[in-house]
Structures are given as C-alpha cells and as structure tokens.
Amino acid sequence: MTLVAPDIYIGERAASRLLADCAALAWLQGPPGPTGRERLERALGGTLADRLVSALAGDHRMRVRELVA
C-alpha cells in the first residue's frame, strides 16, 4: 500500500514561518558558536572590545542639570 500526500497549498506566510521554525530547531541541535562579544574580543582585543561595548550599551542621555547649565 502506497500513501500519497495530498496537494495542500499553505500560503507564502505559512511557508516562511515553517522554514523559520525549522531553522530555529536546526540551530538548537548544533553546538552554539562564539558570542558576538567573543568574536569582537578576538578581532579587537579585550580592552578595545570592553570600551566599544560599554560605549554602545551605556546610558548617554543628558541629565536634567546639564540641560540647565
């Protein structure tokens, strides 16, 4: 006995979501690669990577007292 899958149209959005889910599952099965921070440290060195991450992640809004002066 041979089973044949029916012709089902699932739509473009559903197909793209299905592919995204499959990619996420494939990512979970493989070993995780280095983090962005680790790649940055390898490329620039620890000190420069620390300064760059600090500059990008810091709170650089002007304080109220600085606006008055």
Secondary structure, DSSP 8 states (H G I E B T S, - for coil): -----------HHHHHHHHHHHHHHHHHHS-----HHHHHHHHH-HHHHHHHHHHHHS-----HHHHH-
